Amino acid sequence: MRRRAEFKIPPQAYVRSGCPPLELTTMKIITALAIIASLFALGSSDPAAEAKSVKFRIKDHHHDNWKLSCNTARHMVQEQGYYPVKAKSCGPTVYSFYATRKGRTYIFRVDSRTGFITRG
């Protein structure tokens, strides 16, 4: 059986202080920096590519359940580019709004429990 050749630093490569040669230290530093840079590149993403979804929840003290307020739901519709947004009805579970964009008026419904927005 053959023995694998092991890489060993020759004793002449060490300086009197006992440190490895400058080239090996530099290569280790460059390798570590490359690994760190690649982790940052993988971790960061383009914020424009991500979908914008924001949910606002406000505590309803009467039933001890979480739900949106009518005004918060109105702002959620307004953030989608509709202006002005006027409340049509603010019922206990579904809020509906008149919203205008480019001269056309739409009706939106927002579920107060989930924040789900439907145009109808």
Secondary structure, 3 states (H helix, E strand, C coil): CCCCCCCCCCHHHCCCCCCCCHHHHHHHHHHHHHHHHHHHHHHCCCCCCCCCCCCCCEEECCCCEEECCHHHHHHHHHCCCCCCEEEEEECCCEEEEEEEECCEEEEEEEECCCCCEEEC
